[in-house]
Amino acid sequence: MTRRLCIYAKGDSYEHIHTMVGLVSTAASMGWEAHVYMTYGVLWRYVHEDMAEAEVTILTPEVKAKYIKGIEAGRIPDLDELFEEARELGGDKVRVYGCTTSVKLLRLDADKLSKCDALMGHASFLKLAEGGELVVT
């Protein structure tokens, strides 16, 4: 039986996106299904291919400085590239869903939304997540 990870991605800071991408990448490498429901900022960044440009918002100054140093040194791979690699590795098991409310509010172009596998509302995503492991990032 294939395990199913369902991620409700709402945070658009670098560390939130990094967590989401890391979870998807790990799930793909383990042969799990990974379903990612993207809202607002993270959806915007994903369809515009600029997840790696997100701001680091860690509040602890020492941790933030070390995290940024790790990014600059290349110890954290480019988030857009890593996410696409995870999608390729996982194939049909890695799916991305855009939040319909976010799409309307942000007035996202249809050509940009082609990166998503489907658009859906919260209720549809929760139904899809039923029986899976649900994580909020």
C-alpha positions as YAML, in Angstrom:
chain: A
units: angstrom
residues:
- id: 1
  name: MET
  ca: [0.00, 0.00, 0.00]
- id: 2
  name: THR
  ca: [1.38, 3.39, -1.02]
- id: 3
  name: ARG
  ca: [1.62, 6.00, 1.72]
- id: 4
  name: ARG
  ca: [0.02, 9.37, 0.96]
- id: 5
  name: LEU
  ca: [1.41, 12.70, 2.17]
- id: 6
  name: CYS
  ca: [-0.96, 15.66, 1.81]
- id: 7
  name: ILE
  ca: [0.54, 19.10, 2.32]
- id: 8
  name: TYR
  ca: [-1.50, 22.25, 2.85]
- id: 9
  name: ALA
  ca: [1.10, 24.84, 1.78]
- id: 10
  name: LYS
  ca: [0.18, 28.30, 2.99]
- id: 11
  name: GLY
  ca: [3.45, 29.88, 4.12]
- id: 12
  name: ASP
  ca: [5.43, 31.79, 1.52]
- id: 13
  name: SER
  ca: [8.58, 32.48, 3.52]
- id: 14
  name: TYR
  ca: [11.74, 30.71, 2.42]
- id: 15
  name: GLU
  ca: [11.76, 28.36, 5.38]
- id: 16
  name: HIS
  ca: [8.08, 27.38, 4.91]
- id: 17
  name: ILE
  ca: [8.65, 26.66, 1.23]
- id: 18
  name: HIS
  ca: [11.90, 24.84, 2.02]
- id: 19
  name: THR
  ca: [10.01, 22.59, 4.46]
- id: 20
  name: MET
  ca: [7.31, 21.84, 1.87]
- id: 21
  name: VAL
  ca: [9.84, 21.12, -0.89]
- id: 22
  name: GLY
  ca: [11.88, 18.93, 1.45]
- id: 23
  name: LEU
  ca: [8.82, 16.89, 2.41]
- id: 24
  name: VAL
  ca: [7.77, 16.43, -1.23]
- id: 25
  name: SER
  ca: [11.30, 15.47, -2.24]
- id: 26
  name: THR
  ca: [11.59, 12.94, 0.59]
- id: 27
  name: ALA
  ca: [8.15, 11.46, -0.11]
- id: 28
  name: ALA
  ca: [9.02, 11.09, -3.81]
- id: 29
  name: SER
  ca: [12.29, 9.36, -2.96]
- id: 30
  name: MET
  ca: [10.41, 6.92, -0.71]
- id: 31
  name: GLY
  ca: [7.80, 6.13, -3.38]
- id: 32
  name: TRP
  ca: [5.00, 7.87, -1.48]
- id: 33
  name: GLU
  ca: [2.25, 9.91, -3.05]
- id: 34
  name: ALA
  ca: [2.64, 13.62, -2.35]
- id: 35
  name: HIS
  ca: [-0.35, 15.93, -2.84]
- id: 36
  name: VAL
  ca: [0.39, 19.64, -2.38]
- id: 37
  name: TYR
  ca: [-2.42, 22.17, -2.01]
- id: 38
  name: MET
  ca: [-0.96, 25.64, -2.58]
- id: 39
  name: THR
  ca: [-2.60, 28.86, -1.44]
- id: 40
  name: TYR
  ca: [-1.89, 32.57, -1.86]
- id: 41
  name: GLY
  ca: [1.83, 33.46, -1.63]
- id: 42
  name: VAL
  ca: [3.27, 30.00, -2.14]
- id: 43
  name: LEU
  ca: [0.98, 29.45, -5.15]
- id: 44
  name: TRP
  ca: [2.08, 32.80, -6.59]
- id: 45
  name: ARG
  ca: [5.74, 31.93, -6.12]
- id: 46
  name: TYR
  ca: [5.30, 28.43, -7.57]
- id: 47
  name: VAL
  ca: [3.56, 29.48, -10.78]
- id: 48
  name: HIS
  ca: [6.04, 32.34, -11.28]
- id: 49
  name: GLU
  ca: [9.01, 30.02, -10.57]
- id: 50
  name: ASP
  ca: [10.47, 32.19, -7.82]
- id: 51
  name: MET
  ca: [10.16, 30.05, -4.70]
- id: 52
  name: ALA
  ca: [13.94, 30.40, -4.23]
- id: 53
  name: GLU
  ca: [13.53, 34.19, -3.99]
- id: 54
  name: ALA
  ca: [11.31, 34.06, -0.91]
- id: 55
  name: GLU
  ca: [12.39, 36.00, 2.17]
- id: 56
  name: VAL
  ca: [13.88, 34.22, 5.16]
- id: 57
  name: THR
  ca: [11.69, 35.26, 8.09]
- id: 58
  name: ILE
  ca: [13.20, 33.26, 10.96]
- id: 59
  name: LEU
  ca: [12.92, 35.43, 14.08]
- id: 60
  name: THR
  ca: [15.97, 34.20, 15.99]
- id: 61
  name: PRO
  ca: [18.82, 36.34, 14.56]
- id: 62
  name: GLU
  ca: [21.55, 33.70, 15.05]
- id: 63
  name: VAL
  ca: [19.48, 31.00, 13.34]
- id: 64
  name: LYS
  ca: [18.44, 33.34, 10.53]
- id: 65
  name: ALA
  ca: [22.07, 34.32, 9.84]
- id: 66
  name: LYS
  ca: [23.22, 30.68, 9.72]
- id: 67
  name: TYR
  ca: [20.28, 29.70, 7.51]
- id: 68
  name: ILE
  ca: [21.02, 32.52, 5.05]
- id: 69
  name: LYS
  ca: [24.71, 31.56, 5.06]
- id: 70
  name: GLY
  ca: [23.70, 27.98, 4.21]
- id: 71
  name: ILE
  ca: [21.58, 29.20, 1.28]
- id: 72
  name: GLU
  ca: [24.37, 31.44, -0.03]
- id: 73
  name: ALA
  ca: [26.92, 28.62, 0.29]
- id: 74
  name: GLY
  ca: [24.69, 26.32, -1.76]
- id: 75
  name: ARG
  ca: [24.04, 23.86, 1.08]
- id: 76
  name: ILE
  ca: [20.34, 24.32, 0.37]
- id: 77
  name: PRO
  ca: [19.54, 23.56, -3.28]
- id: 78
  name: ASP
  ca: [17.51, 25.97, -5.40]
- id: 79
  name: LEU
  ca: [13.93, 25.37, -4.26]
- id: 80
  name: ASP
  ca: [12.34, 25.65, -7.70]
- id: 81
  name: GLU
  ca: [14.80, 23.15, -9.17]
- id: 82
  name: LEU
  ca: [14.53, 20.76, -6.23]
- id: 83
  name: PHE
  ca: [10.73, 20.81, -6.42]
- id: 84
  name: GLU
  ca: [10.76, 20.06, -10.15]
- id: 85
  name: GLU
  ca: [13.25, 17.23, -9.58]
- id: 86
  name: ALA
  ca: [10.91, 15.79, -6.94]
- id: 87
  name: ARG
  ca: [8.00, 16.02, -9.39]
- id: 88
  name: GLU
  ca: [10.04, 14.19, -12.03]
- id: 89
  name: LEU
  ca: [11.20, 11.54, -9.56]
- id: 90
  name: GLY
  ca: [7.70, 10.99, -8.18]
- id: 91
  name: GLY
  ca: [5.97, 11.11, -11.56]
- id: 92
  name: ASP
  ca: [2.20, 10.82, -11.24]
- id: 93
  name: LYS
  ca: [2.55, 10.31, -7.48]
- id: 94
  name: VAL
  ca: [3.46, 14.00, -6.96]
- id: 95
  name: ARG
  ca: [0.52, 16.31, -7.63]
- id: 96
  name: VAL
  ca: [0.05, 20.06, -7.18]
- id: 97
  name: TYR
  ca: [-3.32, 21.70, -6.62]
- id: 98
  name: GLY
  ca: [-4.02, 25.42, -6.75]
- id: 99
  name: CYS
  ca: [-6.56, 26.91, -4.35]
- id: 100
  name: THR
  ca: [-9.48, 28.26, -6.37]
- id: 101
  name: THR
  ca: [-10.02, 31.18, -3.99]
- id: 102
  name: SER
  ca: [-6.35, 32.15, -4.25]
- id: 103
  name: VAL
  ca: [-6.48, 31.93, -8.05]
- id: 104
  name: LYS
  ca: [-9.45, 34.30, -8.16]
- id: 105
  name: LEU
  ca: [-8.04, 36.76, -5.64]
- id: 106
  name: LEU
  ca: [-4.59, 36.86, -7.25]
- id: 107
  name: ARG
  ca: [-6.03, 36.86, -10.79]
- id: 108
  name: LEU
  ca: [-3.51, 34.30, -11.94]
- id: 109
  name: ASP
  ca: [-3.20, 33.77, -15.68]
- id: 110
  name: ALA
  ca: [-4.34, 30.46, -17.10]
- id: 111
  name: ASP
  ca: [-0.95, 29.88, -18.76]
- id: 112
  name: LYS
  ca: [0.77, 30.14, -15.36]
- id: 113
  name: LEU
  ca: [-1.71, 27.70, -13.82]
- id: 114
  name: SER
  ca: [-0.71, 24.98, -16.26]
- id: 115
  name: LYS
  ca: [2.01, 24.10, -13.71]
- id: 116
  name: CYS
  ca: [-0.79, 22.87, -11.40]
- id: 117
  name: ASP
  ca: [-2.34, 19.47, -11.91]
- id: 118
  name: ALA
  ca: [-5.75, 20.80, -10.89]
- id: 119
  name: LEU
  ca: [-7.55, 23.62, -9.12]
- id: 120
  name: MET
  ca: [-9.77, 22.88, -6.14]
- id: 121
  name: GLY
  ca: [-11.32, 24.30, -3.01]
- id: 122
  name: HIS
  ca: [-10.59, 23.43, 0.61]
- id: 123
  name: ALA
  ca: [-13.34, 20.82, 0.88]
- id: 124
  name: SER
  ca: [-12.08, 18.91, -2.14]
- id: 125
  name: PHE
  ca: [-8.54, 18.90, -0.79]
- id: 126
  name: LEU
  ca: [-9.65, 17.70, 2.63]
- id: 127
  name: LYS
  ca: [-11.60, 14.89, 0.96]
- id: 128
  name: LEU
  ca: [-8.48, 13.96, -1.01]
- id: 129
  name: ALA
  ca: [-6.39, 14.07, 2.20]
- id: 130
  name: GLU
  ca: [-8.77, 11.74, 4.04]
- id: 131
  name: GLY
  ca: [-6.82, 8.67, 5.09]
- id: 132
  name: GLY
  ca: [-3.46, 10.29, 4.32]
- id: 133
  name: GLU
  ca: [-0.89, 12.10, 6.42]
- id: 134
  name: LEU
  ca: [-1.84, 15.81, 6.50]
- id: 135
  name: VAL
  ca: [0.86, 18.42, 7.09]
- id: 136
  name: VAL
  ca: [0.47, 22.20, 7.11]
- id: 137
  name: THR
  ca: [3.45, 24.32, 6.09]
...
